[in-house]
Amino acid sequence: MIPDLSKIRNDFPILDQKVNGRPLIYLDNAATSQRPQQVIDRVNEFSLQINGNIHRATHFMANKTTSAFEESRESVRSYLNATETAEIIFTHGTTESINLVAFSFGEAFIGEGDEVLVTEMEHHANIVPWQMMCSRRGATLKMIPFGDDGVLSLDQMDQLITDKTRILAVTHVSNTLGTVNPIGEIIAKAHLNNIPVLIDGAQAAPHFKIDVQALDCDFYALSGHKMYGPTGIGVLYGKRRWLDRMPPFLGGGEMIDRVTFEKTTYNEIPYKFEAGTPDYVGAIGLGAAIDYLVSQDKPMIQRYEHELLMEATLKLKQIDGLRIYGEAPEKAGVICFNIEGIHPFDLGTLLDQMGIAVRTGRLCADPVMDHFGVENMIRASFAFYNTFEEIDAFYKALIRLKGMFQ
Amino acid sequence: MTIDEIQQGIIEDFSGFEDWMDKYSLLIELGNELTPIDPKYKVESNLIRGCQSRVWLHQEFTEGKIIFEAESDALIVKGLVALLLKIYSNRTPHEILTSEPRFIDEIGLRQHLSPTRSNGLLAMVKQMKLYALAYEKISTKGN
């Protein structure tokens, strides 16, 4: 059984267009996914009909906006199966979510000589905030390496964990290798050593239903624009027992309880971490995206996305001189590759001429480029609105372009 | 020939193509034909780094003219580099400073000079102009 693609594609009006004279084939979903009409309509409603700042006024539109904002928080809570909405913080995206934890957790729990553990396959957003915090707090950043197949070397985790390790941050799905990490196992292992775990869920949330209670992760970060929602909105899930003990990240309105020039007391979570006027329209849009995802047959879509990835992998492997980076048994969403003798920028430029959108470059993952000793890669990434026909067209385009370079 | 005459020639070379593939095939050909930069100049200090591709640019100033050597790791960029060298190398600082690479726009490849492409080309043009400005100052002082 495959999903009703004509119905799904109808929900995404942007897909029905020509780029450079060819029908658009959008294979850059890991960078940003497209938005269904349901999200567009909901966001428009809060531009055309209703708009008022949240939690601040008594007037009709402000009340409507506040309710919609808090309903979105509930949609997120339910999607992640968090215990309570207070554990759902709206941020600008995964990057801000991780920065928030690196700063506030660092302030509260990390000191001179302590250690933070990440992995070699992280996106820069899950490396740099920790580095910044480590240099501020006098701590050390360590990393768990991965093998050439793209699988984390978890056997090394035991040696890397010491009694100084204060937190572990790992991606759920790698944005380059596509590896689905065994985060349940990683979290359990870390917890045996009393180490809390942050999961970068930016690439996982669009593909999987997340259950933070079953995973028992301490923090989970995700971005709206990678899961069919608006840009500039993201989520940080955190366990109350950590969030309550962490100082605020940003100061300003909303996050306060009472301000005097001598001392300010802070609001309760989640508001303590939502200083200033949040992107409430974005949050409402994200709620609509989650409602849209929930309305789909999730197991069927997950299976279909996996089939798209398998089909693309099989096809690409038939191309002489093509190397796929990351061949973990458990993969989702993305294929990174290079074709011998062809620069990714050239290939990306020519694919664009054929209406095919892919990502090229260093993919915000310098350590992954260094691991394989390459400067750049090409990445194709899939969403459930992609079709087998598009994958075939992509494969044929690569064959044709390869000919241009011989 | 003046810079402008050379640009006009390039525009004419490209104007015959209706299919985008032919245009890019020519760029690839030009890229392949470009004399590689002397390895001793392919160094960090000559590197113009873009997120997508890299360009190396070396220059020498002799007899009032700037000789540029350049190369890129991406072939399409290399083709465009070859064209830029064709118009800007072996020219006086004044000629370089008073000519814009309008051919890129006219052959329909303007997007390659846009800041969003981060392929190093825009930075290369800027860098060539900076060298020209510096040498122009030196030559005027010398007079």
Interface residues (C-beta under 8 A of the other chain):
Chain A: N20 I342 H343 P344 F345 D346 G348 T349 L350 Q353 T360 G361 R362 E375 N376 M404 F405
Chain B: W20 M21 Y24 S25 I28 C51 Q52 S53 R54 D73 A74 L75 I76 V77 H112 N119
